[in-house]
């Protein structure tokens, strides 16, 4: 995605004597999660991101909140248990952007079993019992000849299993963590590069470069390296002790995961959505997931990227052909590359464990503390499901290194927009709570078309009235710049969510780009270019100034 001029700015003084307690480098899910946790514990936090929030890996996942069923084959029991424990914690924290999803795993026809049924049953038994469940149902067997979920599949698939995990809007999850961090006092600067970090005994002298090339310095007591695929390069080329030697002690293995989007290949009850998990002859698996109402998301691949700049990762023709071929083994209606309407690739920064198979490399994270001088914490690996626990562990490590341990708090906390009680009363279940919330939104704002009301409820949760403000008619939201996208929402995204470019709005803050024509996407870009917004940083929607501006 192209980097565009930013509305954010650096601290005004070139020698910020106040500085901060912790500088976090990286605006992906781990960096924003860590900034949120640290700020909530009362530390002064600054986060810098070279591009947009979630511009790379964190907006390019398979968008699942899951334990990782296949990792049981690699004996990753600790990782799976940790991820399973997090599923319902996350679902309760933001029911507008996360919800339960049931997965159908067809069994191969008799005589051609990739994994025998008894082995799958054993794996699902562990999956059901490694962590406590209150919202997600347990696994069951299914007769695909009788059940609705079998209709899109080829007739040779007669039996299967159904189990539960969750779905998440990954890019919005990152933004919500950044919003919460900011509301708790953190400074968030996008399109801002950390171009130098010099370490001494008591802190870090950090050089930052803003989108206009302006350079500033910042003093930080501790540094968190959450640069994702660039974490190793950051330690080798940017962060260094006064003596100049490298701080890098580990190697990352960069693995590209690509996805394709096609027109819907199946229809289920919208109130009870199902996805598919397909076993492939190469022992890998792919998912086919209902996506953006009219589409099916299919992924992912595992392709090594030796010596490649992660920013340049793109899906190639072989990956598209692979995903189409594997899905066609299962669906009645074959897939071809011509059916692909959109695609994306992300680079997973996996800690190199010298495994020969990229699919077998651990998805668990490692937090590496370095106290040779001022505290340094580097984040290696990780997966989106465990981001909150990773951030909690990171905050504990930072507190220990600073000699100021402070209590954890995020496990029971809602993310911005996730507390729906002001609309629907006490929470019951995340999935049914959201259904009740949509009903409340349509009752309060009957002039909103049902599809628009649902989309805004999904995107913003209980923050929806911060966007709508005093509007009483659709015309009060301003001109409709593209179908379903009005000026009021664009201003809201600029003002509160660090959105600058059309890509920020259409592919990360939303997926509206998938539903719009090239001309309609260009109209959004033109409007943003004609209406730049340049505060020092995006306002918290809960601040008095933000409410007045709305």
N, C-alpha and C positions, 0 to 999 in steps of 0.2 A: 504494500500500500504506500502511496507517495506521502511523504511528510510535507505538511503545509504550514504556512505561517501561523504561529500560535497566539492565543489571546493571553497566555500566561506570561508572567515576567519573573525575573529573579529578584532576590532581596535587593533593595535599592543601594545599600552601601557596599563598596567593593571590599571592605573589611568589616564583616558583620561581627561585632564584638559579642553580641548576645549569643550567636551561634545556635547550636541545638545539642541535645543529648545524643541523638542517634540520627545518622543519615542513612536512608535506605535507597539503594541504587537498583531500580527496576520496577516498572509499573505493571507487571503481570499479576497473576493471582497470588503468588507467594509474597511478592513485595508489598502489595496493597493489604494483604491479610496481616502481615507482620506490622506494617505501619499502623493499622487499626488497633491491633492488640496492644502495641506499645503506647500509643496515644491514650487508649482507655485506661492504662495503668498510671497515667500522669506524666510520662516523659515527654520532653519537647522533641518532636519528630519532624524531619523534612524528608520527603520522598521526591526523587527526580527520575524521570522517564525520558529516554531519548526520542521517542516517537509518541504516538497516542497510547492511552491506557489500553491494555490487552491487544496491542497492534499485531502481535505475532502469535506465539504458542497458545496463549490463554484465550484467544478467540477462535482457535483452529482445532479444538478437540472434538471427540465424538459426542460431547455434551451429555455425558452420563454421570450420575452420582451412583457409583456401584462399587461393590467389593472386589470385583475382578475374579469372576468364577474360574477363568482359565488359569489364573496364577496358582491355584491349588495344585495343578499338575507339576509345577516347579517347586512345590513345598514351601511356598511363600505364605505360610499360615499366619505369621505375625502381621504382614502387610494386609492380608485379606481381612483378618479380624479387626484391625485398626480402621480399615475403610468401612466395614460393615457397621461398626459402632458409630461412625460419623453420619451415615445415611439419614437417619431420622432426626439427628441434631440439626442437620442442614435443612431438611424439608420443613421443619418447624420454624426455622429462622427467616425464611423468605418464601412463603407458599405461593407468591405471585410469579416468581421466576423458576421455581422448582416444583416438581410434582411426581407422584408415583407413576411407574410405567411397568407393565407386565411384558415379559419376554418369552417368546415361543421358540423352543429348540426342537426342530424336527429330527427324528431319528432316521439314520440312513436305512434303506431297505435291508431286509434280512440277507445275510451273506456278504454285506458290504459295509459293515459297521466300522466307522473310524474310531469310535469309542464305544465299548459295549454298554448296554443299558444299565447293567449293574454298577458300572463305574460312574456313570452320570448320576444315578440315584444316590450313590455314596457322596459324590461331590455336592449335590444339592442338599443332602442331609446336613453336611458340614456347613454349607452356606446358610441354611436356615437356623443353625444352632450355635454358631460361633459368636453371635452377638444377640442381645435382646431386641425383639421386635414388638412394637405396639401399633404401628400404622401399616406396615407392609405385610401382606399375607405370605404364608408359606408356599412351597412349591407343590405342584400336583402333576399327575399324568394327564394326557389329553388324547382323545381319539380324533385325529385330524379329519377323518371322513365324516364326522358328525358335527364338529364344532365350526363356528364361523371363521375362526382363524385358519382353518385348513383350506378354505375356498381359493385363495390366491396361489396355493402351492400345487406343484405337479402331483398327479394322482398316486405315484408310487410312495409318497410320504404319507403313511397311515397312522403312525404313532409319534408322540413327542412329549415334551415336558413344558410346563409353564412355571416361571418363577418371577419374583418381583425385585426391581431396583428403582432408580429414579432418574429423571431428566432435569437438566439445568440449562438456562441461557447463560453460557459461560462468560461472554463478554460483559453482560450486565452484572453478573456476579462480581467481576473485578471492579466495575464502576461503583457498585453499592459499598464495597469494602473501602474504596477511596473516599466516598462520601461520608461514611461513618468515621473514618480516620480524621477527615477534615473537621467534622462536627465536634470531635473531641480534641481539637487543637492542632492537628498536624497541618503542615504546609505541603501542598501537592503541586508540583511543577512538571507539566508535560512539555514535550519538545525541548527538553533541557538535558544536555549531555554532561556527564561527569568526565572531564578530560584530564584530570589529575587528582591524585589523593596521596599526600605525603604524610607519613606516620612519624610521630615522636612518642615519647614516653607517656604523655598525658592527653593526647588527642590526635586528630587528623586535620590537616589543612587541605581543604578541598577546592579545586577549581571547577567552576560550572560555566557552561556556555549556553546561552539562550538561543531562541530561534532566529534572532536577528544578528547573531554573532557576538553579542555583548558578553563579556566575561566578568564573573564575580568570584570572590572567594568566600568560603564558609568554614567556620571552625566547628568540628563535631567531636564529642567525647568518644563515640563508638561508630563503627561503620558496618552496615549489613550489605553484603554482596548477594543480591537476589536478581542477578542479570540473566537468569535462565540459560538459554543456549550460549550466551556471551559470558557466563560466569568465569570460566577458565581464562578467556582472553582478557577479561577485566583485571584479573590478578597478575597476568603476565605483562600487560601493557599500560595499565592505568594506576592501580594501587600498588604502592611499594614503600618500603621503609626508607629512612633517610639515607642509608647506605647504598640503596639502589638495587639490591638483589631481589629476585622474584619471590612472591608470596605463594605462588601456585605449587601445590603438593599433589594434586590429583588431576586425572584426565576425564573429560566428558566424552561420551559417545553420542554423537548427534544422529538421530534416527528420524527420518521424515515419515509422517503419517498423512496420507492423502484421503480425501473424501469426494464423492460425487453426489449430485442432487439431480433427481429425475422426477417427472410427473408421477403422481401417486400410483403405486402398484397394488394398493389394497385399501379397503375401507372397512372400518370397524365401528362399533358404538363409540361416539365421541366421549361419552361419559366413562368409558372403560377401555382406553386405548391400549393396544398391544403393539409390540415391535417384534422383530425376529433376530435370532442369533443362529448363524449358519456355520456348520463345520465344513472345512475345506479339505481336499485331499492332501495338501501340504501341512496339515495339522493346525493351521492358523484358523482363526474365526473372523467373520465379518458381521456387522450389524446392519439391519435394514429398519429404519426408524421413521415413524410418521413425523413430518416436518412442515412447519409453516402452513398448515391447513391443506394445501394442495399438492404437497410434494413428499418424496421419500428420500431420506438421507442414507447413503450407503458408504461404509468404511469400516476399517481403515487398513492401510498398507504399512509395512515396516521396511524402509529403504535406508541403508547407510549413507551418510553424507561426509565422507572423509575429506578434510581440507576445503570444505565449501562454506561460503558465507551463509549463515542461516537465513539472513534477510532475503536471499535470492532463491529460496526453496520454492519450487513449483511442481505441480503434478505433471507427470509425463505420460506419453501415449501408452506405454506398457502398463502403467498403474491403472489407467482408465480401462484398458482392455481386461486386465486382471479382475477388477471389481465387477465389471459387466459380466464376465464369464462365470465368476463364482456365484453371483446372484442368479444367473440364468440356470444354474444347476437346480435351483429350487423353485423359482417362480414359473407359473404357467406361461406368462407372457415374457418372452426373452428380452434381455437388455442389450443394446448396442451402443457404441460410443456416440452415435447420432442422437440418442435419447437424453444425453447429459445436457442440462440447462445451466448448471453452475458447478464449480469445483473449487476446492481450497486445500492447502497443505499447511501443516504445522510441523515444527521441529521439536522433538522431545529431547531435552537435555538429560540423558541417562548416565548415571555414574558407571564408568567403564569397569566391569567385573571380569573382563577377558572371556566372556561367553562368546562362543562362535556364532550363535543364532541371535539376531537382533530381537526376535520375539521373546527370547528367554532372558534378556537383560532385566534386572530388577527395576520395578517402578517405585520402589520405596525411596524415601529421602534420607539424606545424611546432613546433619548440621555440624559444620566443622568450626570449632572455636579456636582462635589464636590470640594468646595474651602475652606474646613476646614483648609488646609495648602496649599502645592503646588498643582496646578491644576491637577485634575483627571477627565477624561471623559470616561464613560462606554457606549458601544453600545449594546443595547438590541434589539433583533429581527431584522426585515427587510427582504426585498426580492430583488432579483437581479435587477429587473427593476428600483428600486428607489435608487440604490447605489450612483449615482452621486449627487442626491439631498441630500441624507443622508450625504455624504462627505462634501458637501457645507455647510450644517447646522452645521456639526461637526467643520469645520474650523472657522465658525462664533463664535461658543461657545469657542473654544480654544483662538481665538483672544480676545474675551471679557475677559476671565479669565487672560490672559497675559497682558491685558491693551494695546493691539497693534492691533486693528482691521484693516484688510487689505481687499481690494476689491475682490469680487468673479470673477472668470474668466473661469470656465470650460464649461459653457453652449454653447458657440460658438466654442469651441476648438476641433480639431480632435485628436483622439488617434493615437499613432504611426502606420504608414501604412495607415491611413484613409484618408489622403489628397491625392487624385488621380489627382489633377489638373495638375501636372507636366507631366502626361501621356495623359490626355484626355481634358485638358482645364477646364473652369469653371464648377463647379458642377451643375447638373440639378436635377436628382432624384437618391436616393441611389441605387435603384435596377438597373436602366438602366445605371447609372454611372459604376457599377461594370461590366456589360456586355461589355461596351465600353473598360473598362480597360483590360479585358481578351483578347479582340481583339488586343489591343495595345501590350500586352505582347507577344502574338504569332507572331505579326509582327516584334517586335524587336528581339525575340529569336525563329526563326522558327525551330531550331533544337530541341526544347523541344516538346516532345509528347503532344498532346492536353490535355490528362488527367493529366499529370504532370504539365503542364503550369497552368491549372485550379486550381489544388490543391495548388500549390505554391502561386498563386494569392490570393486565399481564405485565406491562412494562414498568409501571410506576407504583402499583399497589396503593397503599394508603397515602402516598404522595400525590395522587391524582388531582386533588383539589389545589395543590400548590401550582400545578400546571393550569388548571381550568380557571382558577381565581374567581372573579365575579361574573364570568361569562354565563349568559342565560339563553343564548342561541348559538347555532353553529357559526353565524356571521361574526359573533363576538370573539371567535378564535382567530380572526384575521383571514387573509386570503388563503385559499387552498393551493399550495405551491405544487403539490403532486397529489394524486388520489389518496385521500385519507390522511394527508400530512399538511397541517396548517401552520401559519406563521407563529402562533402562540407556542406550539410545541418546539419549533426550531429555536425560538428565543429561549425557551426553558432549557433546552439542551446546551445551548451556548452558555447561558448564565450559570447553570448549576452542575453541568456534567462534562465540562472541558471539551465539548464538541467544537470542531473548527471546520473540518472539510466534509464534503459529501460522503466520503468513505466512512468517516466517523459516525455520521447519522444513519446512513443506509445499510451499512454492513456490520457495525459493531453495536451502537446504541439500539439498533433495530436490525431486522433483516428485510426492510421494505424494498431494498434494491432488487430482491428476487421477484417482486411483484410488479415492478415498474419497467417501462420501456426505456431505451437509451435517451430519448428526448425528455422523458419525465425525470430521469436521474440528472440530466444536464440542467434542468430547471432548478433543481435543488442546489446544485453547485453554483449556479448563477446567483441565486438568492443569497447564499452564504457569502459569496464574494462581494455582493453589493451591500451587505449588512454585517460588517465585521463587528465583533464584540471583544473589547480589550480591557477587562479588569485585571487586577494584579493576580488574582486566582479565582476560580469558580466559587461562588458563594454557597454556603450551606443553605438548603431550602428551608431550614428551620430558623434562620437568622431573621431578625426584624427587618434588616435592609432588603433581604430577598423577598419577604412577604410584601413589603411596600412596592418593590419593583414589579412583582407579579400583578 
